[in-house]
Amino acid sequence: MRVLSADFIDNAPAPMINLHPSLLPAYKGLDTHTRVLCSGEREHGCSIHVVTAELDAGQVLSQ
């Protein structure tokens, strides 16, 4: 996985979406599965969101 630069995102020809392995806004970033398991959470899932320059902070489209 790579974090995209703001310049790359701003110059994309169309909005980008990302499938993130957590129920955002919880567990942004890397090592999501490990952090969820270590936290004792009883519910976990994934989020489809719009890519923005701020990591995993775009509008959530579906969970």
Sequence and secondary structure as in RCSB ss.txt:
>XXXX:A:sequence
MRVLSADFIDNAPAPMINLHPSLLPAYKGLDTHTRVLCSGEREHGCSIHVVTAELDAGQVLSQ
>XXXX:A:secstr
     HHHHHT SS  EEEESS TTTT SS HHHHHHHHT S    EEEE  SSTT S EEE 
